C-alpha cells in the first residue's frame, strides 16, 4: 500500500493568496525572460530539476482538507508537465510574445498539480523566450526573484551567479532612497501582524464598518491604532477608465529599457530618488494616455498598492509571503513634470516609517485564518481604494545566463486583487530599467499606448535637468523649470 503524501499546513498569509483567486484576477505571478540565443528544452529541464526543484515546495501542490489548506507532495510529479514547449505564430516578435503572455497570465494553473510552469518559446525574435508562471501562494515576488536568480550563472559556463542561501548581512538602504528605506524589515513584524490578524478574526468586519472600534488595537501603540483607523476610513481614489469591474481578458506590454545611470543622474540633479523619477514617469504616462482618450485629468489622483518587503533579504530563499502593502497616491492630474516629481517624492516620504505594511500583512493573515465572508469583506475594502498594483524590483546589475544562454531582458507582473485591473511593473537589470504594464482589456485594451509614453516623460525630466542651472540649493521652482524647457 502506497504511503500517504507528505502534508504540511500552509501559513495563514499564504492561504489568503491561495483563496484569493477570482475568474477576473488569477493570483499568479508571471514573468518573461528573453534571449538572443536558442535554448534547448532538455537543458532548461535539467536546470529546473537541479536548481528549482531543490526547493521541496515546488514538488507540492496546495490542497484544502476539511477546510484546512495544506502543502501536499505530488506523488506523480512529472517535470515534463511543468517545463513545456510553446510556439509563437507569424513574425514571432514582441507583439506575438505579448499576446502569448496575455493569454497565459489569465489561464489558471492545474490545481491537481504543483501550480507552476515554465514555457519555452521557440523562435522568439530569432532566439528564445521563457514565460514563467507561479501561483502567489508559493511565495511573494521578492522570494521568487531570489529563486530565479539562484538558477542563473555569471557566464555561459558558470559559476552560479548566486548561492541558494547567501551569507547573512546587515540590511542597508541608500541614503537618498525613501523606497529602499521603507522596505527595511520592521522589528517583530510577524508578531505584530499576528496580533492584528487575531483581532480582525475575532471582531470580524466590525472594525471596518465602525472605525472607532480601532481602539481595540490600542495596546499595539497609538501609531498603529491611528494607521488602522486611517485605512478603515480611506476613501476611493479618483474615478478613471482604469477603475471598474474587470473582466477575464488581460493585455500586457513592456517598453524598451532606459539606462539606469541616466535615471540616477536626473534624480540627483532634481533632488529626487531613482524611484521618485520612475514613479513620476509612470504617473505622466498614465495621465497622457487618459488625456489622449479625451478624459479630464485635472485634479485626478490615482492610488496604487505598492508591495513592501518585510523580511531580511538573506531569508528570501525560504519562500512564503512576507510583505505588506502601502497606498501610494500618484498625482496624474499634474501636467508639470517637475511639480509632479516633487509631489511623488513627498508622497513617498510621508509613507516612511508607516505602519501600513504591517497592518496589510495582518489583514492578509486574517483573510487566510478567518471565514470566507471575512476574507471577501477585507479583500473588497483593501482593493477598492486603489486602481493599480505597482511593483518595483531592483534586479542584478550584471548580465546573467540561464541554461547556457544570456538573458537579454526580463519583465514580470504580479496579480491584481479584488477588482483592481491595472498592474505596473518596474525592474532594473544589467544597467537598464524596464517598465511593463498589465491591464484589464475592458479598462485599457492597448497598454502599449501607455508604455510608449514612458520614455517621453523621462525625456522631459532629462531636458529639465540639462537646461536648468546646476549647483542649486534646494528644489527647483517647478514653474520656472518647466517653462525653461517648454513643458509647462
Phi, psi and omega in degrees: 000132184291145178290145179295151181294150177294134181230146177213136182296138178275140180299160182298319181294315179295326176297322178302315180292326178297320184273357187274356180303136174227154178304327182268350178214098178278130184280074185225131174273127182241144178214161177223132176246135184244139184228143174280340182261166178273132175261146175262138183298323181295320179293317179297318179297323180294318179295318179298317181295319185278330189238341178264315182283000172295340172272108186303333183300332183283357170263005183246155176242147175282137180217158177247122179239118181052040177081002179249130179277132181224156168272128184234123181294133178278105182290341180251032183302132180226113184301329182293341175284339188253340175239104192235162176271142175219136181250153176256145178275173169056228185287347179054043179253200184299318181302316181291322179292320177297322178295320178295313180298321177302317181290315182293328181293344180247004180263114182299148174282152183296115181291346179278353183231165171308134192269075173201154177206147169247126179250112176277120182258114179280154171069010180293114177051037181083353180236235181214168171215155175232122176260125182249134177228124180222131179295143185296338182293341179285320184184163175275176184298321180299313181295320182289325173299320178298319178296313181296323177296327179291347178270353187261165178242159179278349176206177184299332184239026178094179005280174177304140182287331183207131178291164181295319183236097184290157178296149181293139178218159177283129178296140183219135180248145175298137185297336183255018187240092182301325181294317178297320178294321179297328185275001176294137182300140177278144177293130177064028188299320183292323178297316179296316181298321179295321179293320176299315180298318181299319179294318181293321178294318182294316185268355180063223182267010183303317184298332183272328177281335178224087185302338180297339180283003176296346178296346176302337181261015185300331181291351176269359179112147184296326181295318179294317179298315180298322180293322178296314179298322179297316178295319183293331183256003182296131178275170178287155176281182186298141175288126176221177178291351177275002184236141179158204178261109185287160174256195184269341183273134178238160176227137178239154176202156175219153185263166171294143183288159174240152183295131180296324180299324178293322178296317179298316182297315179297318179299315179297318182295326184259007177070035182228163178277169176303315182293323176302314181298312183295316181292326176295321178293322176300312180300318180296320180293317178297318180294317180299320179297315180298316180294324178295333178276359180090011181273144178277125181252005182298121179073009183278137176235130176253128181259135180241143170274122183246118177295142180232123180294134182235031177213156176299141183300330182290352177254005182296332183292348182282358177066192185082171180253119177218072179215155175250189181222145171235152176266115180251127179269127178255117184280072185288351176281352179269114179277333179291115187295327180288315177299320179294319179300313182291328176293318177298317180301316180292322178296321178293317181295327180292341180271350183297127181078008181293148174274000181306315181299319180294317178297318180297320177296320176296321177297317179297320178296320178296323180296325180279331183268336185268180179291163183299324180300318178294318179300313181297321180295311182293321179297316180299316183289323181293323187269335188289340184270008179225157179250350185207158167250129185234122183238133179233113183241121174282115180265181180294143183260021173229153181295148179234158179238141175232127180055036177085358181244141181285134176283115183274330179193159179209155179207157180211163177218134173266157182286159175259142183257163179057230180257016177290135185236013180226132175234127179250131180233133175233129179219140176253142181200132173054044176078012181227159177240133181238143183242129179230161184217139168233130185226153170292135184300325180289330179281312186212093183285351185229065182300338177298331178289339175277308187292335179292345179272348183299314180298321179295322177294322178293321180298327176299319179289326176298314179299320179299315182294325183282323189266344178269154184300137174272167178079015179287156174254126183084193184279158170288157171282116185305319182292314180294318181297317180292319179295328182296331182247007175070035180237015180292000000 
